[in-house]
Amino acid sequence: MGSKRFNRRELLKSGATLAGGFTLGAAAPALGQEPMTHASPPMIKGDNDGQIAYGDRSKHVKSVRIPHGGRPSPDNFGLTFHVASPLQDSVGVITPSSLHYFATTRGSFLPDIDPREHRFMIHGLVDRPLTFTMEDLKRLPSVTRLHFIECAGNRSSRRAKTVQETHGMTSCAEWTGVLLSTLLKECGLKGGASWFVAEGVEEVKGASSMPIAKAMDDCIVAYGMNGEAVRPQNGFPLRLMVPGFEGIFHTKWLRRIKVVDRYYMNYNDYGHLHEGEKEKEAALSYQIGPKSVITFPSGGQQLPGKGFYEISGLAWSGGGAIKQVEVSTDGGKKWNKAEFKGRHSVWPMPVLPISGIGTETKRSSSRAARTRSVRFNRRAHRSPSTGTSPSMKHSACRGWTTAFSLGGSPRTGA
């Protein structure tokens, strides 16, 4: 309306003047920045083992797994039990293969399998029982999908002091393999085929019964993990991925699947079933989730001083993709909500500011899966805790972050 029109030459001239003005005065460093130093860092000399053949991480990165559940791994006999992933050091969604949690069936040695000699068999109520070599499987159409796995024993504990000790028995990776439905279609299912039993080659045969509908849905016979072969601790050369089901069903060192017409009680199922129809129905629901945990700041960590910090964490579910996580800071008047949409989602997800420990739960139902809301009670002089909700069954995961201002003690952890 009466404003002067700028021509291009005047605009560029004023811009150049403004830019020049910024170079005249010394600006205060932004939060978290320090003056630049020009000293060169020490250099790493290349060697075949460390940088070339496979590749080492930086010596300054110290994340490691730890034995879980009060038993050493390995023990004096070399048996491996449960080993927890360092969730507190998570960066993004993917858990590195070398830090992925693992567990064995009641403790066992790790099978040392030559993939050239390994065979995978499908038999039972099928028209054509088939045996596959690893090369046979790799010639079939493959899929690559992001899925998490969680042990049923992954939960808060009063004895635990860190998030790795409470929730380290869950991890997320990218898995590559052949859909089990592809193999079953090749074999041909007979009438009455309603269940299947998956078995590995470990000493304690950790077989599990699952509905055939799940096999025809999204199960993967996986030979790849995070862009390379599945690690021995995670089932090399072949493991069954059962998205959304608790970890014990993800059979490692997979050697055979038998298609059957009824539920078969196996070693893995012992202790999961109880008398009474309601208990049996609950035990056979299989599906995990929803669940969440704060990874930073968490037990054992320290904040350097006052100021603003980003809180982060993980949330996961076998019942659908996690859309949102809310954590209240108003003394527990609001509920922590996880919303789900669609099918199995993958996991790490950001956290919102909280102060307190999850103490009460409220259940509701949704179209995708049972959802759980967790209320946090505010406690004076306490930082966000690591434990949030009891264990359930799942297959989706996401990461989350938020910010808060620290005005008191920089020390964190329960």
C-alpha positions as CSV (number, residue, x, y, z in Angstrom):
1,M,0.0,0.0,0.0
2,G,2.4,3.1,0.3
3,S,5.5,0.9,1.0
4,K,8.6,1.4,-1.2
5,R,9.4,-1.3,-3.7
6,F,12.9,-2.8,-3.3
7,N,14.9,-3.4,-6.4
8,R,17.3,-6.3,-6.7
9,R,20.4,-4.2,-6.5
10,E,19.3,-2.4,-3.3
11,L,18.3,-5.7,-1.7
12,L,21.7,-7.3,-2.4
13,K,23.5,-4.1,-1.2
14,S,21.7,-4.1,2.1
15,G,22.3,-7.8,2.5
16,A,26.0,-7.4,2.0
17,T,26.1,-4.6,4.5
18,L,24.3,-6.7,7.0
19,A,26.6,-9.7,6.5
20,G,29.6,-7.4,6.8
21,G,28.3,-6.1,10.1
22,F,28.2,-9.5,11.6
23,T,31.9,-9.9,11.0
24,L,32.8,-6.7,12.9
25,G,31.6,-7.7,16.4
26,A,32.4,-10.8,18.5
27,A,29.3,-12.8,19.0
28,A,28.7,-14.8,22.2
29,P,28.9,-18.5,21.6
30,A,25.7,-20.4,21.4
31,L,24.6,-22.7,24.2
32,G,26.7,-25.8,24.2
33,Q,29.4,-24.3,21.9
34,E,33.0,-23.7,22.8
35,P,35.7,-21.7,20.9
36,M,37.1,-23.6,18.0
37,T,40.6,-25.2,18.4
38,H,42.8,-26.0,15.4
39,A,45.0,-28.6,17.0
40,S,45.0,-31.8,14.9
41,P,43.8,-35.0,16.8
42,P,46.0,-38.0,16.9
43,M,45.7,-40.3,13.9
44,I,44.7,-44.0,13.8
45,K,47.2,-46.1,11.9
46,G,45.4,-48.4,9.5
47,D,45.7,-52.1,10.3
48,N,44.1,-55.1,8.6
49,D,42.3,-56.4,11.7
50,G,41.0,-53.1,13.1
51,Q,40.0,-50.9,10.2
52,I,40.1,-52.9,7.0
53,A,38.9,-56.5,7.2
54,Y,35.9,-55.9,9.4
55,G,36.2,-52.6,11.2
56,D,36.4,-51.6,14.8
57,R,34.4,-48.9,16.6
58,S,36.1,-46.0,18.1
59,K,38.1,-46.7,21.3
60,H,36.1,-43.9,22.9
61,V,32.8,-45.7,22.6
62,K,32.4,-48.1,25.6
63,S,28.9,-49.5,25.2
64,V,28.8,-53.2,26.2
65,R,26.3,-55.9,27.0
66,I,26.0,-57.3,30.5
67,P,24.8,-60.6,32.0
68,H,21.2,-60.4,33.0
69,G,19.0,-62.2,35.6
70,G,21.6,-62.8,38.3
71,R,23.5,-65.5,36.4
72,P,26.9,-65.1,34.8
73,S,27.3,-65.5,31.1
74,P,29.3,-67.4,30.3
75,D,29.4,-69.5,33.5
76,N,32.3,-71.7,34.6
77,F,31.3,-74.3,32.1
78,G,30.9,-71.9,29.2
79,L,27.1,-72.0,29.2
80,T,25.4,-68.8,28.1
81,F,22.1,-67.6,29.7
82,H,20.8,-64.0,29.3
83,V,22.8,-61.0,28.2
84,A,21.2,-57.5,28.1
85,S,21.6,-54.7,25.6
86,P,22.8,-51.2,26.7
87,L,19.6,-49.3,25.9
88,Q,20.9,-46.2,27.7
89,D,23.4,-45.7,24.8
90,S,20.8,-46.2,22.0
91,V,21.3,-43.9,19.0
92,G,18.3,-44.1,16.8
93,V,16.2,-47.2,16.2
94,I,18.6,-49.9,15.2
95,T,20.4,-52.0,17.8
96,P,23.9,-53.0,16.5
97,S,24.2,-56.7,16.0
98,S,27.1,-56.9,18.4
99,L,25.0,-55.2,21.1
100,H,21.7,-57.0,20.4
101,Y,20.4,-58.8,23.5
102,F,20.3,-62.6,23.4
103,A,19.0,-65.5,25.5
104,T,19.3,-69.2,25.5
105,T,16.8,-71.9,26.5
106,R,17.5,-72.5,30.2
107,G,21.2,-72.0,29.4
108,S,23.2,-73.7,26.7
109,F,26.3,-73.7,24.5
110,L,26.0,-71.8,21.2
111,P,25.8,-74.1,18.2
112,D,28.7,-73.8,15.8
113,I,26.9,-74.5,12.5
114,D,28.5,-74.8,9.0
115,P,25.9,-73.1,6.8
116,R,27.0,-75.3,3.8
117,E,25.8,-78.3,5.8
118,H,22.7,-76.8,7.5
119,R,19.3,-78.1,6.4
120,F,15.8,-76.7,7.1
121,M,12.9,-79.0,6.9
122,I,9.1,-78.4,6.7
123,H,7.0,-81.5,7.2
124,G,3.8,-82.7,8.9
125,L,0.4,-81.8,7.4
126,V,1.7,-80.7,4.1
127,D,1.3,-82.1,0.6
128,R,5.1,-82.0,-0.2
129,P,7.5,-82.2,2.7
130,L,10.6,-80.1,1.7
131,T,14.1,-79.7,2.9
132,F,16.0,-76.5,2.1
133,T,19.7,-75.7,2.0
134,M,20.8,-72.1,2.8
135,E,21.4,-71.6,-0.9
136,D,17.9,-72.8,-1.7
137,L,16.5,-70.2,0.7
138,K,18.6,-67.4,-0.7
139,R,17.3,-68.0,-4.2
140,L,13.7,-67.4,-3.1
141,P,12.0,-64.0,-3.0
142,S,13.2,-62.1,0.1
143,V,11.9,-59.4,2.4
144,T,13.8,-56.9,4.6
145,R,11.9,-55.6,7.6
146,L,12.5,-53.8,10.9
147,H,11.3,-55.7,13.9
148,F,12.1,-55.8,17.6
149,I,12.3,-58.8,19.9
150,E,11.7,-58.8,23.7
151,C,12.2,-61.4,26.3
152,A,9.1,-62.1,28.5
153,G,11.3,-61.4,31.6
154,N,12.1,-57.9,30.5
155,R,10.6,-55.7,33.3
156,S,11.3,-53.4,36.1
157,S,13.1,-54.7,39.2
158,R,13.7,-53.1,42.6
159,R,17.2,-54.4,42.6
160,A,18.0,-52.9,39.2
161,K,19.7,-49.5,39.1
162,T,20.0,-48.9,35.3
163,V,17.7,-49.2,32.3
164,Q,20.0,-51.9,30.9
165,E,19.3,-54.0,34.0
166,T,15.6,-53.4,33.9
167,H,14.8,-53.4,30.2
168,G,18.0,-54.5,28.4
169,M,16.4,-57.8,27.2
170,T,14.9,-56.1,24.1
171,S,16.4,-54.9,20.9
172,C,15.5,-53.9,17.4
173,A,17.2,-54.9,14.1
174,E,16.6,-55.1,10.4
175,W,15.9,-58.7,9.4
176,T,16.2,-60.2,5.9
177,G,14.9,-63.6,4.8
178,V,12.0,-65.5,3.2
179,L,8.5,-65.2,4.4
180,L,7.4,-68.5,6.0
181,S,4.1,-68.2,4.1
182,T,6.1,-68.5,0.8
183,L,7.7,-71.8,2.0
184,L,4.4,-73.2,3.3
185,K,2.7,-72.4,0.0
186,E,5.4,-74.3,-1.8
187,C,4.8,-77.3,0.5
188,G,1.0,-77.0,0.3
189,L,-1.0,-77.1,3.5
190,K,-3.4,-80.0,4.1
191,G,-6.9,-79.7,5.6
192,G,-6.9,-79.4,9.3
193,A,-3.5,-77.7,9.5
194,S,-4.0,-75.2,12.2
195,W,-0.7,-75.0,14.2
196,F,3.0,-75.4,13.6
197,V,5.9,-76.3,15.9
198,A,9.3,-74.6,15.3
199,E,12.5,-76.3,16.6
200,G,16.1,-75.3,16.7
201,V,19.3,-77.4,17.0
202,E,20.4,-76.3,20.5
203,E,21.0,-79.0,23.1
204,V,17.8,-78.1,25.0
205,K,15.2,-78.3,22.2
206,G,13.4,-75.0,22.6
207,A,10.4,-75.9,20.4
208,S,7.3,-73.6,20.4
209,S,3.8,-74.0,19.1
210,M,2.1,-71.2,17.2
211,P,-1.0,-70.7,15.2
212,I,-0.7,-71.4,11.4
213,A,-2.5,-68.1,10.8
214,K,0.6,-66.3,12.2
215,A,2.9,-68.4,9.9
216,M,0.8,-67.3,6.9
217,D,0.8,-63.7,8.0
218,D,4.2,-62.1,8.7
219,C,6.7,-64.7,10.0
220,I,10.2,-64.6,8.4
221,V,12.8,-67.3,8.1
222,A,15.7,-64.9,8.5
223,Y,19.3,-65.4,7.4
224,G,20.2,-61.7,7.5
225,M,20.5,-59.2,10.3
226,N,21.5,-55.5,9.9
227,G,23.0,-56.1,6.5
228,E,25.1,-59.2,7.3
229,A,24.5,-62.8,8.3
230,V,22.6,-63.4,11.5
231,R,25.1,-63.5,14.4
232,P,25.7,-66.9,16.1
233,Q,24.1,-65.6,19.3
234,N,21.0,-64.7,17.4
235,G,20.6,-67.9,15.5
236,F,23.2,-68.3,12.7
237,P,22.6,-69.4,10.0
238,L,18.8,-69.2,10.3
239,R,16.2,-68.0,12.8
240,L,12.5,-67.6,12.8
241,M,11.2,-64.1,13.3
242,V,7.6,-63.9,14.7
243,P,6.8,-60.2,14.8
244,G,4.9,-59.1,17.9
245,F,5.3,-62.4,19.8
246,E,7.5,-62.7,22.8
247,G,11.2,-63.6,22.3
248,I,10.9,-67.3,23.2
249,F,8.9,-67.9,20.0
250,H,11.6,-66.5,17.7
251,T,13.3,-69.8,17.3
252,K,17.1,-69.6,16.8
253,W,19.3,-72.0,14.8
254,L,16.1,-73.1,13.1
255,R,16.2,-76.6,11.7
256,R,12.6,-77.7,11.2
257,I,8.9,-76.8,11.3
258,K,6.2,-79.3,11.7
259,V,2.7,-78.4,10.6
260,V,0.1,-80.0,13.0
261,D,-3.6,-80.0,13.7
262,R,-3.5,-79.1,17.4
263,Y,-1.6,-77.2,20.0
264,Y,1.5,-79.2,21.1
265,M,2.9,-78.7,24.6
266,N,6.7,-78.2,24.3
267,Y,9.5,-77.4,26.6
268,N,9.3,-73.7,26.0
269,D,5.6,-73.7,26.9
270,Y,6.1,-75.4,30.3
271,G,5.3,-72.8,33.0
272,H,3.4,-70.6,30.6
273,L,0.1,-72.4,31.0
274,H,-2.1,-72.8,34.1
275,E,-5.3,-74.6,34.9
276,G,-8.5,-72.9,33.8
277,E,-9.8,-71.8,30.5
278,K,-9.2,-68.0,31.2
279,E,-5.6,-68.6,32.1
280,K,-5.0,-70.8,29.0
281,E,-6.5,-68.2,26.8
282,A,-4.3,-65.4,28.3
283,A,-1.2,-67.6,28.0
284,L,-1.8,-68.3,24.3
285,S,-2.4,-64.6,23.4
286,Y,1.3,-64.4,22.5
287,Q,1.2,-60.7,21.5
288,I,3.4,-58.1,23.3
289,G,2.8,-54.5,24.2
290,P,2.5,-51.7,24.6
291,K,5.5,-50.8,26.7
292,S,7.9,-47.9,27.1
293,V,11.0,-46.8,29.0
294,I,13.1,-43.7,29.5
295,T,16.8,-44.1,28.4
296,F,18.1,-40.6,29.1
297,P,18.4,-39.4,31.7
298,S,18.3,-42.7,33.5
299,G,19.9,-44.5,36.4
300,G,23.7,-44.3,36.5
301,Q,23.9,-41.2,34.3
302,Q,24.8,-37.7,35.3
303,L,23.9,-34.3,33.9
304,P,26.8,-31.8,33.9
305,G,24.8,-28.9,35.3
306,K,21.7,-26.7,35.1
307,G,20.0,-26.0,31.9
308,F,17.8,-27.6,29.2
309,Y,18.1,-31.3,28.4
310,E,16.3,-33.6,26.0
311,I,14.7,-36.6,27.5
312,S,14.6,-39.7,25.3
313,G,13.4,-43.2,25.4
314,L,11.9,-46.2,23.7
315,A,8.3,-47.5,23.2
316,W,7.2,-50.7,21.5
317,S,4.2,-52.9,20.8
318,G,3.2,-56.0,19.0
319,G,-0.3,-54.6,18.4
320,G,0.3,-51.7,16.0
321,A,2.5,-48.7,15.2
322,I,3.1,-46.3,18.0
323,K,1.9,-42.8,17.1
324,Q,2.5,-40.9,20.3
325,V,3.8,-41.1,23.9
326,E,2.8,-38.7,26.6
327,V,4.3,-38.5,30.0
328,S,2.8,-36.1,32.6
329,T,4.8,-33.7,34.8
330,D,1.8,-32.4,36.8
331,G,2.0,-34.8,39.8
332,G,0.3,-37.7,38.1
333,K,-3.0,-36.0,37.1
334,K,-2.5,-37.0,33.5
335,W,-2.0,-40.4,32.0
336,N,0.9,-41.6,29.9
337,K,-0.7,-42.7,26.7
338,A,0.6,-44.8,23.8
339,E,-1.6,-44.8,20.7
340,F,-1.5,-47.5,18.1
341,K,-2.5,-47.7,14.5
342,G,-2.0,-50.4,11.9
343,R,0.1,-53.5,12.6
344,H,3.5,-54.4,14.1
345,S,5.6,-51.3,14.4
346,V,9.3,-50.9,15.1
347,W,10.6,-49.4,18.1
348,P,12.7,-46.6,19.6
349,M,10.6,-43.5,20.3
350,P,11.2,-40.1,22.0
351,V,10.1,-39.3,25.6
352,L,8.4,-36.4,27.2
353,P,9.4,-34.6,30.4
354,I,8.6,-36.5,33.5
355,S,9.6,-36.6,37.1
356,G,8.7,-39.7,39.0
357,I,8.2,-43.4,38.8
358,G,5.3,-45.2,37.1
359,T,3.2,-46.6,39.8
360,E,-0.4,-47.1,38.6
361,T,-1.7,-48.6,35.4
362,K,-5.0,-48.4,33.6
363,R,-6.1,-50.7,30.8
364,S,-8.2,-49.9,27.8
365,S,-8.9,-51.6,24.5
366,S,-8.3,-50.5,21.0
367,R,-8.8,-52.0,17.6
368,A,-5.2,-52.9,17.1
369,A,-4.3,-54.3,20.6
370,R,-4.6,-53.9,24.3
371,T,-3.2,-50.5,25.3
372,R,-1.8,-49.5,28.6
373,S,-1.7,-46.1,30.2
374,V,0.9,-45.4,33.0
375,R,0.5,-42.7,35.5
376,F,3.6,-41.0,37.0
377,N,3.6,-39.7,40.5
378,R,5.8,-36.7,41.1
379,R,8.6,-37.1,43.7
380,A,10.7,-34.3,44.9
381,H,14.3,-34.1,43.9
382,R,14.0,-37.2,41.7
383,S,14.9,-37.4,38.0
384,P,12.9,-39.4,35.4
385,S,13.2,-43.0,36.2
386,T,13.8,-45.9,34.0
387,G,11.0,-48.2,34.8
388,T,7.6,-47.4,33.3
389,S,5.3,-50.4,32.9
390,P,5.1,-54.2,33.4
391,S,5.9,-56.7,30.7
392,M,3.5,-57.5,27.9
393,K,3.8,-58.9,24.4
394,H,4.6,-56.9,21.2
395,S,6.0,-56.1,17.7
396,A,6.3,-52.4,17.1
397,C,8.8,-49.8,18.2
398,R,9.7,-46.1,18.0
399,G,12.0,-43.5,19.6
400,W,11.0,-40.2,21.3
401,T,12.5,-37.1,22.7
402,T,11.5,-34.0,24.6
403,A,13.1,-31.2,26.6
404,F,13.2,-30.2,30.2
405,S,15.0,-27.6,32.3
406,L,17.1,-28.8,35.2
407,G,17.3,-26.3,38.1
408,G,18.3,-28.5,41.0
409,S,20.8,-31.3,41.5
410,P,22.5,-32.5,38.3
411,R,22.6,-36.1,39.6
412,T,20.0,-38.4,38.0
413,G,18.8,-41.9,38.5
414,A,16.7,-43.7,41.0
